[in-house]
Amino acid sequence: TVTITVGSAKTPFLLHKELLTLHSRFFAAALDGAFAEGVSQTVNLPDERVEIFEYFAAWLYHGFLIREAFLQPSPSPSSSRKPTFFLLLPLHTLADRLSVEKLRNETLDVIAALAEETNAVPTPADTWTLYETTPASSRLRKLVLDLFAYKKTDHLLASHPDEWNPLFLRDLTVKLKRRERAGLGRHELVRQGVGSGRANGELGRTNEVETRACEVCRIVVRTGAGESRCRDCGRAFCRVCVGRGVAL
C-alpha cells in the first residue's frame, strides 16, 4: 500500500499502489517515477476534499459507482429522492485532475441517468461549482447545459431564489439559440389538424387557420392545416423540420 494524504489536515488514505497506477496516469507518474513521491510512496493532495476522495477510494475498490449513494435520503415514503449533484460534480472534477478516465466517464453516465430518473437538474450553487472548477471545453459543462436545454426548466430558472452563475446562463442562452438535432425535444408538439383553428372572437370563425413562420427554416406554415405547434411556447414547426428533429 501507499499513503495518500488529503486536505489541509492531511487525512491519510492507505490504498493499493497497483489499483492507483492502473486507473490513474497521475498516480502512475507520481509513484513510479523518480520524484519524492516515488521514493516515499506518499502523495499529498492538500487541495482536495476528504469527502470527495472517499467516493473515489470506494470506486477504486468497487470498480463502479453505487448510484444509490448519490441520492439524498427521502424525507417521507411518498416523496422522491433527489440526486446529490453537489457530490457528483466535484467527483468528476477530481477524476479529471487525477487523470482517471474511467471514473470521469462514469460520473457523466450517473449524472445523466439520475437526472432522467428523477427529472432533476443541478442547483444554482452547482452551476457556480461547475464553472469555477472546469474548463470551457469540459464535457461535464456540455452535459449540464443539455439537461437544462432539453428539460422543462424555464420556471426553475426564472423563480429560483438563488443566483445562477452568469457564465452558465450565457452558455445556456447561446445553446438555446442554436439549431440542433433533437432540439424538438425541448418542445411538446401538438399536430394541428384542419378545422382546429381558434374559436369565434379570436380569429373570426372556428375553421380559420393561423399562419406562422417555422421557427427553424422560416418557411410560412399554416398551423391549422396539419403542421405542428408547441403546446407550451406556441412556436410553429414545418413538417420537414419536425421530420429532421432539428429545432431551436
DADAPE-V308527 format. One record per backbone hydrogen bond with DSSP energy under -1.0 kcal/mol. NH is the residue of the N-H (numbers start at 1). CO is the residue of the C=O. E is the energy in kcal/mol with one decimal. If there is no record, write none. Layout:
BEGIN
nh=NH co=CO e=E
nh=NH co=CO e=E
END
This chain:
BEGIN
nh=2 co=15 e=-3.0
nh=3 co=41 e=-2.0
nh=4 co=13 e=-2.8
nh=5 co=43 e=-2.5
nh=6 co=11 e=-2.3
nh=7 co=45 e=-2.5
nh=10 co=7 e=-1.5
nh=11 co=6 e=-2.4
nh=13 co=4 e=-2.0
nh=15 co=2 e=-2.1
nh=20 co=16 e=-1.9
nh=21 co=17 e=-2.8
nh=22 co=18 e=-1.5
nh=23 co=19 e=-1.8
nh=24 co=20 e=-2.2
nh=25 co=99 e=-1.4
nh=26 co=98 e=-1.3
nh=28 co=24 e=-1.9
nh=29 co=25 e=-2.3
nh=30 co=26 e=-2.0
nh=31 co=27 e=-2.9
nh=32 co=28 e=-1.7
nh=39 co=35 e=-1.5
nh=40 co=36 e=-2.8
nh=41 co=37 e=-2.0
nh=43 co=3 e=-2.4
nh=45 co=5 e=-3.5
nh=48 co=45 e=-1.1
nh=53 co=49 e=-2.4
nh=54 co=50 e=-2.1
nh=55 co=51 e=-1.0
nh=56 co=52 e=-1.6
nh=57 co=53 e=-2.8
nh=58 co=54 e=-2.4
nh=59 co=55 e=-2.4
nh=60 co=56 e=-2.3
nh=61 co=57 e=-1.4
nh=62 co=58 e=-2.5
nh=63 co=59 e=-3.0
nh=69 co=66 e=-1.7
nh=70 co=67 e=-2.0
nh=71 co=68 e=-1.3
nh=72 co=82 e=-3.3
nh=79 co=76 e=-1.0
nh=84 co=70 e=-2.6
nh=85 co=83 e=-1.3
nh=87 co=84 e=-2.0
nh=88 co=84 e=-1.7
nh=89 co=85 e=-2.8
nh=91 co=87 e=-1.5
nh=92 co=88 e=-2.3
nh=93 co=89 e=-1.9
nh=94 co=90 e=-2.6
nh=95 co=91 e=-2.4
nh=96 co=92 e=-2.0
nh=97 co=93 e=-2.4
nh=98 co=94 e=-2.4
nh=100 co=95 e=-2.9
nh=104 co=100 e=-2.3
nh=105 co=101 e=-2.3
nh=106 co=102 e=-2.1
nh=107 co=103 e=-2.5
nh=108 co=104 e=-1.2
nh=109 co=105 e=-1.8
nh=110 co=106 e=-2.5
nh=111 co=107 e=-2.5
nh=112 co=108 e=-2.3
nh=113 co=109 e=-2.5
nh=114 co=110 e=-2.8
nh=115 co=111 e=-2.2
nh=116 co=112 e=-1.8
nh=117 co=113 e=-2.6
nh=118 co=114 e=-2.3
nh=119 co=115 e=-1.0
nh=127 co=123 e=-1.6
nh=128 co=124 e=-1.4
nh=129 co=125 e=-2.0
nh=130 co=126 e=-2.8
nh=131 co=127 e=-2.2
nh=132 co=128 e=-1.5
nh=133 co=129 e=-1.1
nh=138 co=135 e=-1.8
nh=142 co=138 e=-1.5
nh=143 co=139 e=-2.2
nh=144 co=140 e=-2.4
nh=145 co=141 e=-2.5
nh=146 co=142 e=-2.2
nh=147 co=143 e=-2.3
nh=148 co=144 e=-1.9
nh=149 co=145 e=-2.3
nh=150 co=146 e=-2.5
nh=153 co=151 e=-1.8
nh=157 co=153 e=-2.8
nh=158 co=154 e=-2.0
nh=159 co=155 e=-2.4
nh=160 co=156 e=-1.9
nh=169 co=165 e=-2.0
nh=170 co=166 e=-2.2
nh=171 co=167 e=-2.4
nh=172 co=168 e=-2.4
nh=173 co=169 e=-2.2
nh=174 co=170 e=-2.3
nh=175 co=171 e=-2.3
nh=176 co=172 e=-2.4
nh=177 co=173 e=-1.3
nh=178 co=175 e=-1.0
nh=180 co=247 e=-1.7
nh=182 co=245 e=-2.6
nh=183 co=180 e=-1.7
nh=185 co=182 e=-1.7
nh=186 co=183 e=-1.8
nh=187 co=184 e=-2.1
nh=189 co=187 e=-1.0
nh=190 co=229 e=-2.7
nh=192 co=227 e=-3.6
nh=196 co=193 e=-1.8
nh=202 co=199 e=-1.9
nh=203 co=199 e=-1.2
nh=208 co=205 e=-1.6
nh=212 co=221 e=-2.7
nh=214 co=219 e=-3.1
nh=215 co=236 e=-2.4
nh=218 co=214 e=-1.4
nh=221 co=212 e=-4.2
nh=223 co=210 e=-1.8
nh=225 co=222 e=-2.4
nh=226 co=192 e=-2.7
nh=228 co=237 e=-1.8
nh=229 co=190 e=-2.0
nh=230 co=235 e=-2.4
nh=231 co=188 e=-3.5
nh=234 co=230 e=-1.5
nh=237 co=228 e=-2.6
nh=242 co=238 e=-2.0
nh=243 co=239 e=-2.3
nh=244 co=240 e=-1.8
nh=245 co=241 e=-1.2
nh=246 co=241 e=-1.6
nh=247 co=180 e=-1.6
END
